[in-house]
Amino acid sequence: MKSDNLNILKENKLHPRNKHHDRYDFEQLIATCPDLKPFVSINKFNSETIDFTNPKAVKTLNKALLKHFYKINHWDIPENYLCPPIPGRADYIHNIADILASSNGGIIPKGKSVHVLDIGVGANCIYPLVGHQEYGWEFIGTDIDAVAIKVAKQIISSNALTDSIECRLQADPSFIFNNILKPNEMVDITMCNPPFHSSAAEAESGTERKWKNLKYKQPSKPLLNFGGQNSELWCKGGEVSFIRKMIEESAFISNSSLWFTSLVSKSENLPAIYNALKKTEAVLVKTINMSQGNKTSRLVSWTYLNETQHIQWSLNRWK
């Protein structure tokens, strides 16, 4: 197994193509999405901001960002579903674009010929929305939550993206790839932001630390990760168990995707993940460090195809 660790992103820096390097321009965002105005106030540093402890404010900020930067005019999610930060989600998209470019002579493949599988698309559908708007890719989003799939489909339909983004319910939560891809169906890359925690209690403890780091007083009724269903926040065995399962299943569909990828929240989990990839005889493994503010995560990608097969793949699908 060849390993290629790419520490190319400096601390606290988003990807160079990420549109969210600057502070939020609330004047522009309000002009795009007037619903945001009631949530904007002046903080002690005399700067405009929102109350990040207010789920409605966070959701409306996301709505404004998606509309202003990605031309997503209709976006909404039910209460208590994960409302992810857009800049970090966009970073994942830009990094997998670079991974695809590494198999295409350094050129990012764009348009409908590129197919991406998003494991755990969630009600928010952020990765497919951003990925399609930035690169024109087509997406398949999967989830074990029927409500999340229904809401994601509504977002897709209301933005006239049904020809580019499809959502599929994973009816058996014990599987990740199984039952999702159709016979002989191929995608170019898969992506996943797996549940971080191993239990509900651990998820709640992590949320308490987040509140302390943000220096906000935690509300009497805890807000898990500023929203999030159980399946979005934790699974038995945590992210190591989830990613191991993903790796095991990926070996059985090794020719169905050029690349497989996953975010890894904890660096101490990397050795176990590398060991699992070695057991499945992955040909090449790449690790990219990603940073947003004080948060650091890792993107691990792997492929079972050799260099010649990568060249042939790009010629057959992207040229």
N, C-alpha and C positions, 0 to 999 in steps of 0.2 A: 504494500500500500504506500503510494507516494503522498507525502503531505506538503502542503503549500500554505504556510501561515502568513496572512497578509495583514500586517499592522499598519495599514495605509492611512487610516483616519486618525488625526491627532485628537487628543483629549478635548472634550466639549465642542467638537466640530461635527457638523452634519456633512453629508455627502456634498461634493461641489455642485451637483446639479439640483440639489434640494432647494425648493423655493422659499424655505422658511428660516433662512439664516438670520434675518433681521427681526427686531422686536415687532410684535403685532402692531400694525397701523390701524388703530381702531376707527379713525375717521373714514378710511377707505372701506373697511369691513362693514361699518354701519351704513355707508352709502350703498353697498351691495346688498346688505341684509339688515334692513331697519329694525327687525326684531331684536337685534343685539343691543340696541341703544339703552334700554332700561337696565341692563346688567353691567354697564360700564361706569366706573367711578374713578376718582383720583385717589391714589394711595399716598402714604406718608412721604414718598420720594417725589411727589408732585407729577407722577406719571399715570397715564390711563391704564386701567387693568380691569379684571373681573374678579369676583369672589370664586376662587377655584374649589371652595367647599360646597358651592351651590350646584347641584347636578343640572338644574335647568340652565344655569349660566354656561356651564361647560358644554352642554349639548348645543346650545345656541351658538357658541363660539365655533364649534365644529361645523355646524350648518353654514355659518358665514364663510369659514375657510374653504369648505368644499365648493360653495357657490362662487366665491371670488377667484380662487386659483384654479379650480378644476371644472368650472361650468356645470356643476351638479346642482340643478335648480330645486330639486325636491329631495329632502333627506330628513328622516325622523326615525327614532327607535323607541320602543316601549320603556317605561320606567324600570329601573333596576337591571337593564342590559348594559354591557360594557360599552363605554363611550371613550374610545382610545384617542390619545394625542396624535393629531395628523402628522406633525413633522417626523416623528419616529417611524410611523408607518410608511411614509414616503421614502425614508432612508432605506428600508428593506427593499422596496421596489427598485430604487436606483442601483443598489448593490447587486441584485440578481440580474439587472440589465448588464452590468459589467461582467458577471459570470458568463452570461450568454455570449457576450462579445469575445470572451477568451476562447470560445469555440468557433468563432466566426472571423478570424483574422483581425481582431480588435475592433470590429464594427458591430454596434448594437443592432440586432435584428428588430425590425419594427413591423407593425401592421398585423393583419388578420392571420398571417402564416404562423405567428407565434402563439402557442397555446400554453397557458399556465394553470396549474391546479393548486387551489388554495384550500388547505386542510384547516377546518375550523373557521369558516368565513364569518360567522356571527351575524347577528341582526344588522350590524353597522355596515357590513360589506365594503369596508374601507379599502382593502388591498385591491380588489378588482376595479373599484371606481377610479382610484388613483392610477393604477397600472394601465388601464385602458386609456384614460385621458392623457397620460404622459407619453405612452408608446404605441397606442393603438392595438395592444395585444387582446386576444380573446381569453376569457377565463371560465373555468369551472370552479365553483365554490361548494364546499361540502360542510355539513354540520350534523351533529346528532340531535340537535334541538329543532323540532318541527316548527315551533313558533319563530325561531331565528330565521329559518329558511323561508317561511311565509313572508316575514317582514322584508328580508333581503330581496325577495322576488318583487315585492311592491315597490321598493326603491328603484330597482332595475327597470321595471315597467314604466314607472312615472317619469323616468329620464330617457325613455326610448332607447334602452340599451339591451333589449332582449335578444338581439341578433349577435351580441358580443359577450354577454355574461350569462351563464347558466348556473343555477343552483340545484344541488342534488342532496337529498336527505340520506345520511348514513343510518340505516335502520338498525344496524347491529353495533352498539357502542364498543364492543370488544375488537372491532376491526378499524383500520385506518384507511388503507387503500382498497382492500378487498370490498367487492360489491359496488365500487364507485366507477372505475374505468370499465367501459364496455369492451367486449372481445375485439382485439386488434386495434383498439383506440390508443392513440399516442399523444403525449404532451411533451413540451420542450423542457419544462422545469416545474418542480413542485415547491410550495412554500408552506410554512406552518409557524405559528406563534403558540407553542404548546402551553397548557396549564402549568403555572410555576410551582404550585404548592401540592403537598401530599395529603392535605386534609383541610376541612373547613376551618378548624382551629388555627392551623398554620397560616391560612389565608388571612384570617382576622388579625393575627399577630403581625403579619407583614403590613397590613393596612395601618395598624397603630404606629408602626415605625415610620410609615410614609407621612402620617399626620405630624409626627414629631419633627421629621426632617423639613417639612414645609412650614413648621413653626405656627401651625394653626391649632386652635383648641378643638379637640375631637368632639363631635356631637354626641349627645346622649344615646342616640340610635346610630351605631356604626354604619358607615357607608363603605362597603367592601370595594376597594379599588376604584372608588367613585363610580360604582355600578359594576355589575357583572353577575351572571348566573353561576351556579356551582360548576357546571361543565366548562365555563370560561376561565375559572380561577384555580381549580384544583382537580386532581385525579389521584387514584391510589398509586403510590410510589413516586408521585411528583413528576417533574419534567424528565428525569433520567429514565424512568420506566416508560413514559410515553414515547420518548425519542428512540429508545431501544426497540420498542415494538414497531415504530415506523421504519427503522433500519432493517429489522428482520423481514417485514413485509416488502420493503423496497427491493430486496434481493430476489424476490419471486417475480417481480415485474421489471427486472433490470434493463430490459430492452424497450420498455414502454415510456421511459422518460430519459432525456439526455442527462439532466441533473436533478438531484433531490436536495432540498435545503431545509434547515430549521433554525430558528432563533434559539439561543441558549442563554438563560438569564444569569446563571451562576458558573463562574470559571472553574470551581472545584468539581463540576460535573463533566468537564471535558475529558478527563482520562477514561472514564467509563464509556463515554460516547465513542472515543477513538478506538477503544478495545472492541466494542460492538462492530464498528466498521471494519476493523481488521478481520474479525471472524467471518464477515460476509464477503470478504475479498474485494472491497471497493478498490478501484484502480487508482483514483486520485481523490484526495480530501483537501479542501480549502477552508481556512478559518479567517474570517474578517472581523476585526474589532469595530464596533459601532458605538458612538457616544452621542448623548443628547443631554446637555446640562450636566448634572451630577450622576446621571444614569449611564451605565456602560453595559452593553450586552455583546454577544458574539453571534455571528452568522456562520454556521457550519454547513458546507455543501459537499456532496459526494457524487461520484459517477462510477458506473461499472463498465463504461466503454473506453477503449483506448484512443490514442490520438488519431489514428487512421479512421476509426469509426466516427469520431467527432467531426472530422473534415467531411466525411460522406454524409453525415446527418445534416450539416449546414448546407451542403450542395443540394441535397434532395428536398429540403423543407423551406429554406430561406432565400434561395437564389431565384 
